[in-house]
Each structure stands twice: as C-alpha cells, then as structure tokens.
Amino acid sequence: MHGTARHSTPPTVAGTDAVVWIEPGRALAVIGSPATAIETVELEIPSVSGHMPAALAELAHRLRAADRIVVFGTDELRIALEREIVAIGHRPDVIRDEHASGRLDGAALVARLRRLP
C-alpha cells in the first residue's frame, strides 16, 4: 500500500461525501456536499500491477477530505481502494460498500452522492 507515502493528510470536512466507480483501466469519483460544488476526479488505473498501487494511492488522497465514501466497482479494485483509503488515515467505518447492477457514469454517481443521508 502507498498510504504512508504522504506525511500530512488534511482533516475531513464535515458533510463532504464521495462516491466512486472503479473498474479496470479507470476510476471516476465525485466529491462534494450540499454547501459546496461537486468536484469530479477521473484517473487512469493502469493494468500493470507495479503501477496500480500508485494510482490507487493518488485516488485515495483525492478522497481524503470526505467523511463518507461509497465505493462501487469490481471486487478486486474496490477492495484495494478501500484498503488504501484506510491506509491514509480514514477509519474503516467511513467507507460504505455498495453494489451496482451495472457500470455507473458521472451522472449516476452525482445522483447517488445527492441521496446520501
């Protein structure tokens, strides 16, 4: 895991949430709250195993301000990302593991973000 590569992690921002779709080759995340604009992050997830951990670490660090994170996607990548999120300092209970019936696009992720309780 690459979670220890960065020495300072900003604190979470109350009310900030993130919803992520991760699949081989790509990750798409939306991050925001009712009081802030929604930020969209799209990252390439390399299939070469030596480069994948760095990409997962980058995505986890982009999610660092969220106090709730929902991760959708393929089991292997979803679990790897969840481990990386915990490695950078989030508590495991911040992550909400859910399953989607199919691939999610940006609009579906934003809709899910807006429905978080």
Secondary structure in CASP SS format (residue, H / E / C, confidence):
PFRMAT SS
TARGET T0000
AUTHOR 0000-0000-0000
METHOD secondary structure of the structure
MODEL  1
M C 1.00
H C 1.00
G H 1.00
T H 1.00
A H 1.00
R C 1.00
H C 1.00
S C 1.00
T C 1.00
P C 1.00
P C 1.00
T C 1.00
V C 1.00
A C 1.00
G C 1.00
T C 1.00
D E 1.00
A E 1.00
V E 1.00
V E 1.00
W E 1.00
I E 1.00
E E 1.00
P C 1.00
G E 1.00
R E 1.00
A E 1.00
L E 1.00
A E 1.00
V E 1.00
I E 1.00
G E 1.00
S C 1.00
P C 1.00
A C 1.00
T C 1.00
A C 1.00
I C 1.00
E E 1.00
T E 1.00
V E 1.00
E E 1.00
L E 1.00
E E 1.00
I E 1.00
P C 1.00
S C 1.00
V C 1.00
S C 1.00
G C 1.00
H C 1.00
M H 1.00
P H 1.00
A H 1.00
A H 1.00
L H 1.00
A H 1.00
E H 1.00
L H 1.00
A H 1.00
H H 1.00
R H 1.00
L C 1.00
R C 1.00
A C 1.00
A C 1.00
D C 1.00
R E 1.00
I E 1.00
V E 1.00
V E 1.00
F E 1.00
G E 1.00
T C 1.00
D H 1.00
E H 1.00
L H 1.00
R H 1.00
I H 1.00
A H 1.00
L H 1.00
E H 1.00
R H 1.00
E H 1.00
I H 1.00
V H 1.00
A H 1.00
I C 1.00
G C 1.00
H C 1.00
R C 1.00
P H 1.00
D H 1.00
V H 1.00
I E 1.00
R E 1.00
D E 1.00
E C 1.00
H C 1.00
A C 1.00
S C 1.00
G C 1.00
R C 1.00
L C 1.00
D C 1.00
G H 1.00
A H 1.00
A H 1.00
L H 1.00
V H 1.00
A H 1.00
R H 1.00
L H 1.00
R H 1.00
R C 1.00
L C 1.00
P C 1.00
END
